[in-house]
Amino acid sequence: MPLFLKTLLPEKDFEEHFNNTVQPYMTLILFSLQKDRNALWKIWGYAYNDPGRKHAEDLILNYIEGYLPENQVKGRHTLKFFMSYTPCHKCSARVKSFLASRNGLCMDIKASRPYFFEAEEERKGLYLLKSMGVSIKMMDLSDYKKCFYAFVHPSKMLTPWQGLEERSKKNADDLDNIWKQFLSQEEEKEAEENAKKRFRTSNHNNMIGLRNISVCTEPHLVAQEASKSHTLLDAQDQSPAREGTSLSGPETPRKSKNPDRATVPGPGAKRKLNFSEN
C-alpha cells in the first residue's frame, strides 16, 4: 500500500512531484497530525495515489480514522497536508465528511499546483472546504523550504528550481480568483434573497391594509346606507292626510293630487359593498 509512516521522502521524489513547473501524473501528500501546540507530531508520513483504487487523501484519512479512538478527537488537533495537487472534488467531499463529526480537528492544506481549476466542480469542491474553515493555500518559496526541511532533508537547504516563484504567484492568483468568484455569487444570491424578502413583506403589509379597509370601513358604510333607508321609511310611514272621516287603506295609500310632483322612492335595498382583495 502506498502509505509510508514516519519515513522521510526521498529528495528525488520531492523534486519530481513538487516542482510546480511540471505536471506529474499522480498526487503525493506529505502529512502530519499535531495536538494543540505540541511540537511533536503524533503521526506523520506521506502517501501516493493507489492507481485505479484510492486517492492519497482517502488513504491518509482512513488511517487517521483508525488511529483516533472511536472517531473522537480529545483536545484540539491540526491535520496538515503538503500536496502536489489541490484535492479533486471527490476528495474535497471526503475531507468534508471526515471533518464534519470532529469539532476538535482543524485542517491546513498547502498545494504545489492546482488540479484542473478550469473545471467548475473542482472549484466548487475547494470552496466547500474553505467555507468549512479549512485553510487552503498555494505553496510559495517559504512553504517549499519548510516542507523540504520537515519531510525530506532536515540538514539540507532546498535549492529552488527555475520558475518556482513565478509559477507560485500565478497559482496563488488563480486560487484567489476562485474565492472572489464564489464570494461574488454568494453576495448576488444574498441580495436576491433580500429583495424577495422585502417584496414578500411589502405584499403582506398591503394585504393587511386591504383587510383592514374591508373589515372596518364596510360596516360603517352599510350603517350609513341603513340610516338613510330608515329615514325614507319613517317619512312614508307617517299617517296619511284625513279626507272626511276615513283614512286611506293601508294597502293603497292616497295618490298625490299633484301629478307633476315627484314620487318619493320606496325604500331601497341595502347596497352590498364588495372590496376585492388583490
C-alpha positions in Angstrom: 0.0 0.0 0.0 1.5 3.4 -1.0 1.3 4.9 2.6 4.5 5.4 4.4 4.5 6.4 8.2 7.4 8.2 10.0 9.5 8.0 6.9 11.4 10.8 5.2 10.5 11.3 1.5 13.4 10.7 -1.0 14.7 14.0 -2.3 14.3 13.0 -5.9 10.6 12.2 -5.3 10.1 15.6 -3.8 11.7 17.3 -6.8 9.6 15.2 -9.2 6.2 15.7 -7.6 6.5 19.2 -6.1 8.2 21.0 -8.9 5.3 23.4 -9.8 6.6 24.0 -13.4 5.9 20.4 -14.5 2.8 18.2 -14.4 3.3 14.8 -12.6 0.9 12.1 -13.3 -0.1 11.3 -9.7 -0.7 13.0 -6.4 1.8 12.9 -3.5 0.8 14.1 0.0 3.1 14.8 3.0 1.0 14.9 6.2 1.2 15.4 9.9 -1.2 15.2 12.8 -0.3 17.5 15.7 -2.1 18.0 19.1 -2.6 21.6 20.3 0.7 23.5 20.2 2.8 20.4 20.8 6.0 20.5 18.8 5.9 16.7 18.4 3.8 15.1 15.7 1.5 12.2 16.8 1.7 10.7 13.3 3.3 11.8 10.1 4.4 10.4 6.7 3.4 10.5 3.1 1.1 8.8 0.6 0.7 8.4 -3.1 -2.4 7.6 -5.1 -3.2 4.0 -5.2 -3.5 3.6 -9.0 -7.1 2.6 -10.0 -8.1 2.3 -6.4 -7.9 5.0 -3.7 -6.6 8.6 -3.8 -3.9 9.6 -1.5 -6.3 11.7 0.6 -8.5 8.7 1.2 -5.6 6.5 2.3 -4.5 9.1 4.9 -7.9 9.8 6.2 -8.7 6.1 6.5 -5.6 5.6 8.6 -6.3 8.6 10.9 -9.8 7.4 11.4 -8.4 4.1 12.7 -5.8 5.9 14.8 -8.3 8.2 16.6 -10.2 6.2 19.2 -13.9 5.9 18.4 -13.6 8.6 15.9 -13.3 11.2 18.7 -10.8 14.0 19.0 -9.8 14.8 22.6 -8.3 18.3 22.6 -7.5 20.4 19.6 -5.7 18.7 16.7 -4.3 20.1 13.4 -4.0 18.0 10.3 -1.6 19.4 7.8 -1.3 18.4 4.1 1.5 19.4 1.8 0.1 18.3 -1.6 1.5 18.1 -5.1 -2.1 18.9 -6.4 -5.1 20.5 -4.8 -7.8 18.0 -3.9 -10.2 16.9 -6.6 -14.0 17.4 -6.0 -14.5 13.9 -4.7 -11.6 14.2 -2.2 -13.0 17.6 -1.1 -16.3 15.8 -0.3 -14.3 13.1 1.5 -12.5 15.7 3.7 -15.7 17.4 4.4 -17.3 14.2 5.7 -14.2 13.4 7.7 -14.2 16.8 9.5 -18.0 17.0 10.0 -18.0 14.9 13.1 -14.7 16.1 14.6 -15.2 19.5 16.1 -11.7 19.5 17.7 -9.9 18.9 14.4 -8.8 21.7 12.1 -7.1 21.3 8.7 -4.4 23.2 6.8 -3.8 22.5 3.1 -0.9 23.8 1.1 -0.6 22.7 -2.5 2.1 22.9 -5.2 -0.2 23.3 -8.2 -3.9 23.4 -9.0 -5.9 20.4 -10.0 -8.0 21.5 -13.0 -9.0 24.9 -11.8 -10.9 25.4 -15.1 -13.4 22.8 -14.1 -16.5 24.1 -12.2 -16.9 21.1 -10.0 -13.2 21.2 -8.9 -13.6 24.9 -7.9 -16.8 24.2 -6.0 -15.0 21.4 -4.1 -12.3 23.7 -2.9 -14.8 26.4 -1.9 -16.7 23.9 0.0 -13.7 23.2 2.1 -12.9 26.9 2.6 -16.5 27.5 3.7 -15.9 24.9 6.4 -12.9 26.7 7.8 -10.2 24.6 6.1 -7.1 26.7 5.3 -6.1 26.4 1.6 -3.1 28.0 0.1 -0.9 27.6 -3.0 2.7 27.0 -1.9 5.3 29.8 -2.1 9.1 29.6 -1.7 8.8 29.8 2.1 6.4 26.8 2.2 8.6 24.7 -0.1 11.6 25.3 2.3 9.5 24.3 5.4 8.2 21.2 3.7 11.6 20.2 2.4 13.1 20.6 5.9 10.4 18.8 7.7 9.7 15.8 5.4 12.7 15.4 3.1 16.1 16.6 4.5 16.3 18.3 7.9 20.0 19.0 7.4 20.0 20.4 3.9 18.6 23.6 2.3 16.2 23.4 -0.7 17.7 24.6 -4.0 14.8 26.4 -5.8 14.2 25.4 -9.4 13.9 27.9 -12.2 10.4 29.5 -12.4 9.3 28.4 -8.9 8.3 31.8 -7.6 6.7 33.0 -10.9 4.5 29.9 -11.0 3.7 30.1 -7.3 2.4 33.7 -7.9 0.3 32.6 -10.9 -1.2 29.7 -8.9 -2.0 31.9 -5.9 -3.7 34.5 -8.2 -5.8 31.7 -9.8 -6.9 30.4 -6.3 -7.7 34.0 -5.2 -9.9 34.4 -8.3 -11.8 31.3 -7.3 -12.6 32.7 -3.9 -13.7 36.0 -5.4 -15.9 34.3 -7.9 -17.8 32.3 -5.3 -17.9 35.3 -2.9 -19.5 37.4 -5.7 -22.0 34.7 -6.4 -22.9 34.5 -2.7 -23.3 38.2 -2.5 -25.6 38.3 -5.5 -27.6 35.4 -4.1 -27.9 37.2 -0.8 -29.0 40.4 -2.5 -31.6 38.5 -4.5 -32.9 36.7 -1.4 -33.2 40.1 0.5 -35.1 41.6 -2.4 -37.5 38.7 -2.4 -38.0 39.1 1.4 -38.7 42.8 1.0 -41.2 42.1 -1.8 -43.0 39.5 0.3 -43.0 41.8 3.3 -44.5 44.6 1.2 -47.2 42.4 -0.2 -48.0 41.1 3.3 -48.4 44.7 4.6 -50.6 45.6 1.6 -52.8 42.6 2.2 -53.2 43.6 5.9 -54.2 47.1 4.8 -56.8 45.8 2.4 -58.3 43.6 5.1 -58.5 46.5 7.5 -60.4 48.5 4.9 -62.8 45.6 4.2 -63.4 44.9 7.9 -63.5 48.4 9.3 -64.9 50.5 6.6 -67.6 48.3 5.1 -69.8 48.1 8.2 -69.6 51.9 8.6 -70.7 52.5 5.1 -73.5 49.9 5.4 -74.7 51.6 8.6 -74.8 54.9 6.7 -77.0 53.3 4.0 -79.2 51.7 6.5 -79.7 55.1 8.3 -80.7 56.7 5.0 -83.2 53.9 4.3 -84.8 54.2 7.8 -85.2 57.9 7.2 -87.1 57.3 4.0 -89.3 54.6 5.7 -90.1 57.0 8.5 -91.2 59.7 6.1 -93.5 57.2 4.2 -94.9 55.6 7.3 -96.4 58.9 8.7 -100.2 58.8 8.9 -101.8 59.9 5.5 -103.9 63.0 5.4 -107.6 62.6 6.5 -110.3 63.1 4.0 -113.6 63.3 5.7 -113.6 60.7 8.4 -112.0 57.8 6.7 -108.3 57.0 6.4 -106.7 55.7 3.3 -106.4 51.9 3.2 -103.0 50.6 4.4 -102.5 48.7 1.2 -103.5 51.6 -1.2 -102.0 54.9 0.1 -103.7 58.0 -1.4 -102.1 59.2 -4.6 -100.8 62.7 -4.7 -103.2 65.3 -6.0 -100.3 66.9 -7.8 -99.3 64.6 -10.7 -96.2 66.7 -11.6 -94.8 66.1 -8.1 -92.0 63.6 -8.0 -93.0 60.4 -6.3 -90.9 59.6 -3.2 -89.0 56.4 -4.0 -89.7 53.3 -1.9 -87.1 52.0 0.5 -84.1 50.9 -1.5 -82.3 47.6 -0.9 -79.1 47.8 1.1 -76.1 48.2 -1.3 -73.6 45.5 -0.8 -70.0 46.8 -0.8 -67.6 44.4 -2.3 -64.0 45.2 -1.7 -62.0 42.6 -3.5 -58.6 41.8 -2.1 -55.9 41.7 -4.6 
